[in-house]
Amino acid sequence: MVSAELNDRRKKLNKKYQKNIENQKAIEEKIEELRLRQEILKEEQEEMEQVEVLKEYRSIDISLDEFLEMMRNYKKERQSEKKIKEPENSKEVEENREKIMEDTNEGNEI
């Protein structure tokens, strides 16, 4: 009797175990499908943006050289904006780090 009950429990557990593994595999497949779909959508977005830029260029009465110069200036502006956001030097970063540590330590004192 005990042996038959034990075998029944094992069969149930094995079925649950197999079902769990199958569910995990199905979820992994769905995740991979969604990742691929996301990559495709990103590529489509980039293509649409490029087409939009071309439409803008064609709608403006501007020479290719002027357009390229405008794009170079735009990139320079973007780079200078990034530099402004970054700390100017490592000393400034270290001072900020020390101030944060001091503030944290003051809050932890008993």
C-alpha positions in Angstrom: 0.0 0.0 0.0 2.7 2.5 1.0 4.6 1.7 -2.1 1.6 2.4 -4.4 0.9 5.7 -2.7 4.5 6.7 -3.0 4.5 5.9 -6.7 1.3 7.9 -7.2 2.9 10.9 -5.5 6.0 10.6 -7.6 3.9 10.5 -10.8 2.0 13.6 -9.8 5.2 15.4 -8.9 6.9 14.3 -12.1 3.9 15.6 -14.1 4.0 19.0 -12.2 7.7 19.1 -12.7 7.5 18.5 -16.4 4.7 21.0 -16.7 6.8 23.6 -14.9 9.7 23.0 -17.3 7.4 23.2 -20.3 5.9 26.5 -19.0 9.4 27.9 -18.5 10.5 27.0 -22.0 7.3 28.5 -23.5 8.0 31.7 -21.6 11.6 31.8 -22.8 10.4 31.4 -26.3 7.9 34.2 -25.9 10.6 36.5 -24.5 12.9 35.7 -27.4 10.1 36.5 -29.8 9.4 39.8 -28.1 13.1 40.7 -28.2 13.2 40.0 -31.9 10.0 42.0 -32.4 11.5 44.9 -30.4 14.7 44.9 -32.6 12.5 45.0 -35.7 10.5 47.9 -34.4 13.7 49.8 -33.4 15.0 49.3 -36.9 11.7 50.5 -38.4 11.8 53.5 -36.2 15.3 54.4 -37.3 14.3 54.0 -41.0 11.3 56.3 -40.4 13.5 58.9 -38.7 15.9 58.8 -41.6 13.1 59.2 -44.1 11.8 62.1 -42.1 15.1 63.8 -42.2 15.4 63.3 -45.9 11.9 64.7 -46.4 12.9 67.8 -44.3 16.0 68.2 -46.3 14.2 68.0 -49.6 11.5 70.5 -48.4 14.1 73.1 -47.6 15.8 75.1 -50.3 19.3 74.4 -49.1 22.4 73.1 -50.7 24.0 69.8 -49.7 27.0 71.7 -48.3 24.8 74.0 -46.2 22.9 71.0 -44.9 26.1 69.1 -44.0 27.4 72.2 -42.2 24.1 72.5 -40.3 24.4 68.8 -39.2 28.0 69.3 -38.1 27.0 72.3 -36.0 24.1 70.3 -34.5 26.5 67.5 -33.5 28.9 70.0 -32.0 26.1 71.5 -29.9 25.0 68.1 -28.7 28.6 67.3 -27.7 29.0 70.5 -25.8 25.7 69.9 -24.0 27.1 66.5 -22.9 30.3 68.1 -21.6 28.3 70.6 -19.6 26.4 67.8 -17.9 29.6 66.0 -17.0 31.8 67.2 -14.2 34.7 69.4 -15.3 37.4 67.5 -13.5 38.0 64.6 -11.1 38.7 67.0 -8.2 35.1 68.3 -8.4 33.8 64.7 -8.5 35.9 63.8 -5.4 34.7 66.8 -3.5 31.1 65.9 -4.3 31.7 62.4 -3.2 33.3 63.5 0.1 30.4 65.9 0.8 27.8 63.1 0.2 29.8 60.7 2.5 29.9 63.4 5.2 26.2 64.0 4.9 25.5 60.3 5.1 27.8 59.8 8.2 26.1 62.7 10.0 22.7 61.1 9.5 24.0 57.7 10.9 25.5 59.1 14.1 23.8 58.1 17.3 
